[in-house]
Each structure stands twice: as C-alpha cells, then as structure tokens.
C-alpha cells in the first residue's frame, strides 16, 4: 500500500518562507512523477509544481521564481521550498505520486498540510 505523508505547513507572514516535505512509503516504480497541488477555500485544486524521477520540473506561473520543487529518490521524498510567500498562497497543499501501471496510470495523494500566509 502506497502512502504519502506531508509535513512542514504552518502560519507565516507575507514575504516569509516555508519548506514542505512529503515522504512516500510502500512499493512503486522508480519511474514516476511527484507533484505538489494546492486548494484554497472555494477554489479548485491546482497543480503548483511537478518533478519527474529524472529531475525535470514544471511550475505554475503563479509560483515561478518563488517556489522550488526537489526530490530525494533514495529517501522517497519530495520537497517544496516556498519563498516570498503571499497571502494568495494560503491553501491546503497536497503531495501526489503518479506512475504508469499496465496500460494506464495510478495516482496517490497525501492528506494535505495547511499553509496560511498572513498579510
């Protein structure tokens, strides 16, 4: 059973920084993609950043230049360094793992961690 557990959320003032972590347990292919999503109250869940097992990254325009995604394949962990935080970054942040399985793909989500940025 694959499980994802996020940590590192909290309350921070605008302009501050936070580092989110996500650890994945269980068995899954080494060829995978990990991503961070967020969902603010009353809004749709949106992808913030993603990183392949090879290290290729992609960011939402709203966080480019401020957030950095990274991963430690040996420890099955993914991180999100968030700098220059803004009140609009306030949301529940979720970690997601996806990989090919047969002819389709599987995805797993963490339970989320709250990030609150005060103005």
C-alpha positions as CSV (number, residue, x, y, z in Angstrom):
1,X,0.0,0.0,0.0
2,X,1.5,3.3,-1.1
3,X,1.1,6.2,1.4
4,X,2.1,9.8,1.3
5,X,2.5,12.0,4.3
6,X,3.1,15.7,4.1
7,X,4.6,18.0,6.7
8,X,6.0,21.5,7.1
9,X,2.9,23.6,6.8
10,X,2.1,26.4,9.1
11,X,1.4,30.1,9.6
12,X,3.9,32.6,8.1
13,X,3.9,36.3,7.4
14,X,3.9,37.6,3.9
15,X,7.4,37.6,2.5
16,X,8.4,34.6,4.6
17,X,9.4,31.1,3.7
18,X,8.3,27.5,4.4
19,X,9.6,24.2,3.3
20,X,7.1,21.4,2.7
21,X,8.1,17.7,2.8
22,X,6.4,14.6,1.6
23,X,7.6,11.1,2.3
24,X,6.3,8.1,0.3
25,X,6.1,4.6,1.7
26,X,5.2,1.4,0.0
27,X,6.2,-0.2,-3.3
28,X,6.1,1.7,-6.5
29,X,8.1,2.1,-9.8
30,X,11.2,4.2,-9.8
31,X,10.0,5.9,-13.0
32,X,7.4,8.2,-11.6
33,X,6.3,11.8,-11.2
34,X,5.7,13.6,-8.0
35,X,3.9,16.9,-7.7
36,X,2.5,19.4,-5.2
37,X,-1.0,20.7,-5.6
38,X,-2.9,23.2,-3.5
39,X,-6.5,24.0,-2.9
40,X,-7.8,27.3,-1.4
41,X,-11.3,27.6,0.1
42,X,-13.9,27.8,-2.6
43,X,-11.4,27.1,-5.4
44,X,-10.4,24.2,-7.5
45,X,-7.3,22.2,-6.7
46,X,-4.4,23.3,-8.8
47,X,-1.0,21.9,-9.6
48,X,1.8,24.0,-8.1
49,X,4.9,22.1,-9.3
50,X,5.9,18.7,-10.6
51,X,9.1,16.8,-10.9
52,X,10.0,13.6,-12.7
53,X,12.2,10.9,-11.3
54,X,14.8,12.2,-13.7
55,X,14.6,15.7,-12.2
56,X,12.6,17.6,-14.9
57,X,10.5,20.2,-13.3
58,X,7.4,22.3,-14.2
59,X,5.8,25.2,-12.3
60,X,2.6,27.1,-12.3
61,X,3.1,30.6,-13.5
62,X,1.9,32.0,-10.1
63,X,4.9,30.4,-8.3
64,X,7.7,30.6,-10.8
65,X,10.7,32.2,-9.3
66,X,9.4,31.8,-5.8
67,X,8.9,28.1,-5.3
68,X,11.4,25.2,-5.9
69,X,10.5,21.6,-6.1
70,X,13.1,18.9,-5.4
71,X,13.2,15.2,-4.6
72,X,15.4,12.7,-2.9
73,X,14.9,9.4,-4.7
74,X,16.9,7.4,-2.2
75,X,14.6,8.5,0.6
76,X,11.4,8.6,-1.4
77,X,10.8,12.2,-0.6
78,X,9.8,15.3,-2.4
79,X,10.1,18.9,-1.1
80,X,8.7,22.3,-1.9
81,X,10.7,25.3,-0.9
82,X,8.4,28.3,-0.8
83,X,9.9,31.8,-0.6
84,X,8.4,35.3,-0.8
85,X,5.1,33.9,0.2
86,X,2.0,35.9,-0.5
87,X,-1.5,35.8,1.2
88,X,-2.8,34.2,-2.0
89,X,-0.6,31.2,-1.4
90,X,-2.8,30.3,1.5
91,X,-4.2,26.8,0.9
92,X,-4.0,23.2,1.8
93,X,-1.0,21.7,0.0
94,X,-1.2,18.1,-1.2
95,X,1.6,15.8,-2.4
96,X,0.8,13.5,-5.3
97,X,2.6,10.5,-6.8
98,X,1.7,9.1,-10.3
99,X,3.2,6.3,-12.3
100,X,2.4,4.1,-15.3
101,X,0.6,0.8,-14.4
102,X,-0.2,-1.5,-17.2
103,X,-2.0,0.4,-19.9
104,X,-3.0,3.2,-17.6
105,X,-1.6,5.0,-14.6
106,X,-2.1,5.1,-10.8
107,X,-2.1,8.1,-8.5
108,X,-1.8,8.5,-4.8
109,X,-2.4,11.6,-2.7
110,X,-1.4,12.7,0.8
111,X,-3.8,14.1,3.4
112,X,-2.6,17.6,2.9
113,X,-0.9,20.3,5.0
114,X,-2.3,23.7,5.7
115,X,-0.2,26.8,4.7
116,X,-1.5,30.1,5.9
117,X,0.2,33.4,4.9
118,X,-0.8,36.5,6.8
119,X,-0.7,40.0,5.3
